[in-house]
Amino acid sequence: MKKYIISVFLTLVIFSLVSVSCKSTPKASPEQETAIEELKAANSRVDKARKSAIDFEAPSYFPSEWEDAEAQYADARRLSVQSTLIVSQIAAGTYTDDKIMPDSSIDEFKESAAALDKVADRYEELFDMAIPLYAQAREDEILAVREELISSQFSTLFPKYLENADKIALTAQEQYEAKDYYTARETAVEALAEYETLRLGAKILSARQEIADRGFAEYDPENFEKADEISQAAVVLYDSGDKKGAIESAEEALLRYNIVLTNGWTAYAAERRASAISERENAIANKVNIAVRESFREADTTFNNAEESYKNEMYSVAGIQYVEAEALFVIAGQQTEEKRQLAMETIRQAEEKIEESTETATEAEKIIEGGSK
């Protein structure tokens, strides 16, 4: 019985506290409600303006101006904290300073809203300033990749693919001119992705052409044939609309072509190295390093550079350097031979003159002897 009385008593106390709390919840006047809505709108506007400026990279283009705007934003936020705190308390039914919201809160709300609107204006200005710079940067990226495609064989072999990518880029330009900036941004990203996918195809063509021109397929026929097979499959996937699958296949094909190139350059550099070493030894044996010292030194410097590249596994560079060194050793050898022939001719001519002089002297002696008789 005692527990029952205590329970009833506690229930009555809680009920009375809830009733008092409900009665003390303030009621906003129409003017206050208007001020609250204006504050909410200002909060929403500044957040949207700030996000737009960030999305289009205003902080990167205008760092000092952005710092100033951010400082203003922080100040406005601190000012509005008190007002927004009151709003949240009202919503939760916990605002208990007075039974009626104080009229001074209207001024607080208006002051906070004005501060936030001012910052929003600044963010919108920075957004307007960033837009043309952002658009130009995206255009430059697209044109750079497109230029690579134009200068390669890809645009000649697959003109329709390039035309389709151009259409996407032009759509982005139209959307930008219509000030549909977010849509234009997404379309520009799509266009760039399309061009980059095509560039992957151009790299495949270039790698394969180099392999064919240099005869490197014989060094790794298995990877070469597999790369051909996969690259053809990539085209089929692309035409069917499976761009992800096409990119994956194209990347694998390019990897295999590059492996063929690496193996080809490695073998080629080794072959050219052996040939250059042989030519260098012949030059030294023929004393080219003495006969044409400067020419031999030039060839030897190129050879040593090739050795350094070879040591660092820069085989494509080393291969070309070995070829150049070998040619220079040959030229130096030819110069040596020409120099020797010239020397021999000079000696021959000198000997002829000596013989002529000897004969002349003999004739003179005969004449003198004949006269004395």
C-alpha positions as CSV (number, residue, x, y, z in Angstrom):
1,M,0.0,0.0,0.0
2,K,2.8,2.3,0.8
3,K,4.6,1.6,-2.5
4,Y,1.3,2.4,-4.3
5,I,1.0,5.8,-2.6
6,I,4.6,6.7,-3.5
7,S,4.0,5.6,-7.1
8,V,0.9,7.8,-7.4
9,F,2.7,10.7,-5.9
10,L,5.7,10.5,-8.4
11,T,3.2,10.2,-11.3
12,L,1.5,13.4,-10.1
13,V,4.8,15.2,-9.7
14,I,6.0,14.3,-13.2
15,F,2.6,15.3,-14.7
16,S,2.8,18.7,-13.0
17,L,6.4,19.3,-14.3
18,V,5.4,18.4,-17.8
19,S,2.4,20.7,-17.6
20,V,4.5,23.6,-16.4
21,S,7.1,22.9,-19.1
22,C,4.5,22.9,-21.8
23,K,3.0,26.1,-20.5
24,S,6.4,27.8,-20.4
25,T,7.2,26.9,-24.0
26,P,7.4,30.3,-25.8
27,K,5.3,31.2,-28.7
28,A,6.7,33.1,-31.6
29,S,4.9,36.1,-33.0
30,P,4.3,36.4,-36.8
31,E,7.2,38.9,-37.0
32,Q,9.5,36.5,-35.1
33,E,8.4,33.6,-37.3
34,T,9.3,35.7,-40.4
35,A,12.7,36.5,-39.0
36,I,13.3,32.8,-38.2
37,E,12.5,31.8,-41.8
38,E,14.8,34.5,-43.2
39,L,17.6,33.2,-41.0
40,K,17.0,29.6,-42.2
41,A,17.0,30.9,-45.8
42,A,20.2,32.8,-45.3
43,N,21.8,29.6,-43.8
44,S,20.7,27.6,-46.8
45,R,21.9,30.2,-49.3
46,V,25.3,30.6,-47.9
47,D,25.9,26.8,-47.7
48,K,24.8,26.4,-51.3
49,A,26.9,29.4,-52.5
50,R,30.0,28.1,-50.7
51,K,29.6,24.6,-52.0
52,S,29.3,25.9,-55.6
53,A,32.4,27.9,-55.2
54,I,34.3,24.9,-53.9
55,D,33.0,22.6,-56.6
56,F,34.4,24.9,-59.3
57,E,37.7,25.3,-57.6
58,A,37.4,28.9,-56.5
59,P,39.8,28.3,-53.5
60,S,42.6,27.2,-56.0
61,Y,42.1,30.1,-58.4
62,F,41.7,32.9,-55.7
63,P,43.4,31.7,-52.5
64,S,43.7,35.0,-50.7
65,E,40.1,36.1,-51.6
66,W,38.9,32.7,-50.5
67,E,40.7,33.0,-47.1
68,D,38.9,36.4,-46.5
69,A,35.6,34.9,-47.4
70,E,36.1,32.0,-45.1
71,A,37.0,34.3,-42.3
72,Q,33.8,36.2,-42.9
73,Y,31.9,33.0,-43.0
74,A,33.3,31.9,-39.6
75,D,32.3,35.2,-38.1
76,A,28.8,35.0,-39.5
77,R,28.5,31.5,-38.3
78,R,29.5,32.5,-34.8
79,L,27.0,35.3,-34.8
80,S,24.2,33.1,-36.0
81,V,25.0,30.3,-33.5
82,Q,23.1,32.2,-30.8
83,S,20.1,32.7,-33.1
84,T,20.1,29.2,-34.4
85,L,20.4,27.9,-30.8
86,I,17.2,29.7,-29.9
87,V,15.5,28.2,-33.0
88,S,16.6,24.7,-32.1
89,Q,15.4,25.2,-28.5
90,I,12.0,26.4,-29.7
91,A,11.8,23.3,-32.0
92,A,12.7,21.1,-29.0
93,G,10.4,22.9,-26.6
94,T,13.2,23.7,-24.3
95,Y,13.4,27.5,-24.6
96,T,12.4,28.7,-21.1
97,D,13.9,32.2,-20.7
98,D,10.4,33.7,-20.8
99,K,6.9,32.4,-21.6
100,I,7.0,34.7,-24.6
101,M,10.0,34.9,-26.9
102,P,11.8,38.2,-26.3
103,D,11.3,40.9,-29.1
104,S,15.2,41.3,-29.1
105,S,15.4,37.9,-30.8
106,I,14.0,39.5,-34.0
107,D,17.0,41.8,-34.2
108,E,19.3,38.8,-33.6
109,F,17.8,36.8,-36.4
110,K,17.9,39.7,-38.8
111,E,21.5,40.6,-38.0
112,S,22.6,37.0,-38.4
113,A,20.7,36.6,-41.7
114,A,22.2,39.8,-43.0
115,A,25.7,38.6,-42.1
116,L,25.2,35.3,-43.8
117,D,23.7,36.9,-46.9
118,K,26.7,39.1,-47.2
119,V,29.0,36.1,-47.1
120,A,26.8,34.4,-49.6
121,D,27.2,37.4,-51.9
122,R,31.0,37.0,-51.7
123,Y,30.9,33.3,-52.4
124,E,28.7,33.9,-55.4
125,E,31.2,36.5,-56.7
126,L,34.1,34.1,-56.3
127,F,32.0,31.4,-58.1
128,D,31.3,33.8,-61.0
129,M,35.0,34.6,-61.2
130,A,36.0,30.9,-61.1
131,I,33.6,29.6,-63.7
132,P,35.5,30.9,-66.8
133,L,38.8,29.8,-65.4
134,Y,37.4,26.3,-64.6
135,A,35.8,26.0,-68.0
136,Q,39.1,27.0,-69.7
137,A,41.1,24.5,-67.7
138,R,38.7,21.7,-68.7
139,E,38.8,22.8,-72.3
140,D,42.6,22.9,-72.3
141,E,42.7,19.3,-70.9
142,I,40.3,18.1,-73.6
143,L,42.2,19.9,-76.4
144,A,45.6,18.5,-75.3
145,V,44.4,14.9,-75.5
146,R,42.5,15.6,-78.7
147,E,45.7,17.1,-80.3
148,E,47.5,13.8,-79.5
149,L,44.8,11.9,-81.3
150,I,44.9,14.3,-84.3
151,S,48.7,13.9,-84.6
152,S,48.6,10.1,-84.5
153,Q,47.3,7.6,-87.0
154,F,44.3,6.9,-84.8
155,S,42.2,9.9,-86.1
156,T,42.9,8.6,-89.7
157,L,42.0,5.0,-89.0
158,F,39.0,5.7,-86.7
159,P,37.5,9.0,-87.6
160,K,34.0,8.1,-86.4
161,Y,35.3,7.6,-82.8
162,L,36.8,11.0,-82.8
163,E,33.6,12.6,-84.2
164,N,31.6,11.0,-81.4
165,A,34.0,12.4,-78.7
166,D,33.8,15.8,-80.4
167,K,30.0,15.8,-80.1
168,I,30.2,15.2,-76.4
169,A,32.7,18.1,-76.0
170,L,30.5,20.4,-78.1
171,T,27.5,19.5,-75.9
172,A,29.4,20.5,-72.8
173,Q,30.3,23.8,-74.5
174,E,26.6,24.5,-75.2
175,Q,25.6,23.6,-71.7
176,Y,28.2,26.0,-70.3
177,E,27.0,28.8,-72.6
178,A,23.5,28.1,-71.3
179,K,24.9,28.6,-67.7
180,D,23.9,25.0,-66.8
181,Y,27.3,24.7,-65.1
182,Y,26.9,21.5,-63.2
183,T,25.6,19.6,-66.2
184,A,28.3,21.1,-68.3
185,R,30.9,19.9,-65.8
186,E,29.6,16.4,-65.9
187,T,29.5,16.4,-69.7
188,A,33.0,17.7,-69.9
189,V,34.2,14.9,-67.6
190,E,32.5,12.5,-69.9
191,A,34.1,14.0,-73.0
192,L,37.6,13.9,-71.4
193,A,37.1,10.3,-70.4
194,E,36.1,9.5,-74.0
195,Y,39.2,11.2,-75.5
196,E,41.4,9.5,-73.0
197,T,39.9,6.1,-73.9
198,L,40.7,6.9,-77.6
199,R,44.2,8.0,-76.6
200,L,44.7,4.5,-75.2
201,G,43.9,3.2,-78.6
202,A,46.4,5.6,-80.2
203,K,49.1,4.4,-77.8
204,I,48.4,0.8,-78.8
205,L,48.7,1.7,-82.5
206,S,51.9,3.6,-81.9
207,A,53.5,0.7,-79.9
208,R,52.5,-1.9,-82.5
209,Q,53.9,0.2,-85.3
210,E,57.2,0.6,-83.5
211,I,57.4,-3.1,-83.0
212,A,56.7,-3.7,-86.7
213,D,59.2,-1.0,-87.9
214,R,62.0,-2.3,-85.8
215,G,61.3,-6.0,-86.3
216,F,60.9,-6.6,-82.6
217,A,58.1,-9.2,-82.9
218,E,60.6,-12.0,-83.4
219,Y,62.0,-11.4,-79.9
220,D,58.6,-12.1,-78.2
221,P,56.2,-13.6,-80.7
222,E,53.8,-15.0,-78.0
223,N,53.1,-11.7,-76.4
224,F,52.9,-10.0,-79.8
225,E,50.2,-12.4,-81.1
226,K,48.3,-12.2,-77.8
227,A,48.4,-8.4,-77.8
228,D,46.9,-8.4,-81.3
229,E,44.1,-10.7,-80.2
230,I,43.2,-8.7,-77.1
231,S,43.4,-5.3,-78.9
232,Q,40.9,-6.6,-81.5
233,A,38.6,-7.8,-78.8
234,A,38.8,-4.3,-77.2
235,V,37.5,-2.7,-80.4
236,V,34.5,-5.2,-80.4
237,L,33.8,-4.4,-76.8
238,Y,33.9,-0.6,-77.4
239,D,31.6,-0.8,-80.4
240,S,29.1,-2.9,-78.3
241,G,29.0,-0.1,-75.6
242,D,31.1,-2.0,-73.0
243,K,33.6,0.8,-72.5
244,K,34.8,-0.5,-69.2
245,G,35.6,-3.9,-70.7
246,A,37.1,-2.2,-73.7
247,I,39.4,-0.1,-71.5
248,E,40.5,-3.2,-69.5
249,S,41.3,-5.1,-72.7
250,A,43.1,-2.2,-74.2
251,E,45.2,-1.7,-71.2
252,E,46.2,-5.4,-71.2
253,A,47.0,-5.2,-74.9
254,L,49.2,-2.1,-74.4
255,L,51.0,-3.8,-71.6
256,R,51.8,-6.8,-73.7
257,Y,53.0,-4.6,-76.6
258,N,55.2,-2.7,-74.2
259,I,56.7,-6.0,-73.0
260,V,57.5,-6.9,-76.6
261,L,59.1,-3.5,-77.0
262,T,61.1,-3.9,-73.8
263,N,62.3,-7.4,-74.8
264,G,63.1,-6.1,-78.3
265,W,65.1,-3.2,-77.1
266,T,67.0,-5.4,-74.6
267,A,68.0,-7.8,-77.3
268,Y,68.7,-5.1,-79.8
269,A,70.9,-3.1,-77.4
270,A,72.9,-6.3,-76.6
271,E,73.4,-6.9,-80.3
272,R,74.4,-3.3,-81.0
273,R,76.7,-3.3,-78.0
274,A,78.6,-6.4,-79.3
275,S,79.0,-4.8,-82.7
276,A,80.1,-1.4,-81.2
277,I,82.7,-3.2,-79.0
278,S,84.0,-5.1,-82.0
279,E,84.4,-1.9,-84.0
280,R,86.1,-0.1,-81.1
281,E,88.6,-3.0,-80.8
282,N,89.3,-2.8,-84.5
283,A,89.9,0.9,-84.2
284,I,92.4,0.5,-81.4
285,A,94.1,-2.3,-83.2
286,N,94.5,-0.1,-86.3
287,K,95.8,2.7,-84.0
288,V,92.9,5.0,-84.9
289,N,93.1,6.4,-81.4
290,I,96.5,7.8,-82.3
291,A,96.0,8.7,-86.0
292,V,92.8,10.6,-85.5
293,R,92.7,11.3,-81.8
294,E,89.8,13.8,-81.7
295,S,87.5,11.6,-83.8
296,F,88.3,8.5,-81.8
297,R,87.6,10.5,-78.6
298,E,84.2,11.5,-79.8
299,A,83.3,7.9,-80.7
300,D,84.6,6.7,-77.4
301,T,82.6,9.3,-75.4
302,T,79.4,8.1,-77.2
303,F,80.3,4.5,-76.5
304,N,80.8,5.2,-72.8
305,N,77.5,7.0,-72.6
306,A,75.9,3.9,-74.2
307,E,77.6,1.7,-71.6
308,E,76.2,3.8,-68.8
309,S,72.7,3.7,-70.3
310,Y,73.0,-0.1,-70.7
311,K,74.1,-0.5,-67.1
312,N,71.1,1.5,-66.0
313,E,68.8,-0.8,-68.1
314,M,67.9,2.1,-70.4
315,Y,68.0,-0.2,-73.4
316,S,66.2,1.9,-76.0
317,V,68.6,4.8,-75.3
318,A,71.6,2.5,-75.2
319,G,70.7,0.8,-78.4
320,I,70.6,4.1,-80.3
321,Q,73.9,5.3,-78.6
322,Y,75.7,2.0,-79.6
323,V,74.6,2.5,-83.2
324,E,76.0,6.0,-83.2
325,A,79.2,5.0,-81.5
326,E,79.7,2.2,-84.0
327,A,79.2,4.6,-86.9
328,L,81.7,7.1,-85.4
329,F,84.3,4.4,-84.9
330,V,83.9,3.4,-88.6
331,I,84.2,7.0,-89.7
332,A,87.3,7.4,-87.5
333,G,88.7,4.3,-89.1
334,Q,88.0,5.7,-92.6
335,Q,89.7,8.9,-91.7
336,T,92.7,7.0,-90.5
337,E,92.9,5.0,-93.7
338,E,92.5,8.2,-95.8
339,K,95.2,9.9,-93.7
340,R,97.5,6.9,-94.2
341,Q,96.9,6.8,-98.0
342,L,97.6,10.5,-98.1
343,A,100.8,9.9,-96.2
344,M,101.8,7.1,-98.5
345,E,101.1,9.3,-101.5
346,T,103.2,12.0,-100.1
347,I,106.0,9.6,-99.5
348,R,105.8,8.2,-103.0
349,Q,105.9,11.7,-104.5
350,A,108.9,12.5,-102.3
351,E,110.7,9.3,-103.4
352,E,110.0,10.2,-107.0
353,K,111.4,13.6,-106.6
354,I,114.5,12.1,-104.9
355,E,114.9,9.7,-107.8
356,E,114.6,12.5,-110.3
357,S,117.1,14.5,-108.4
358,T,119.5,11.6,-108.3
359,E,119.1,11.0,-112.0
360,T,119.7,14.7,-112.7
361,A,122.8,14.7,-110.6
362,T,124.1,11.6,-112.4
363,E,123.6,13.2,-115.8
364,A,125.3,16.3,-114.6
365,E,128.3,14.3,-113.4
366,K,128.5,12.6,-116.8
367,I,128.4,15.9,-118.6
368,I,131.1,17.3,-116.3
369,E,133.2,14.2,-116.7
370,G,132.8,14.2,-120.5
371,G,133.9,17.8,-120.7
372,S,137.0,17.3,-118.7
373,K,138.2,14.6,-121.1
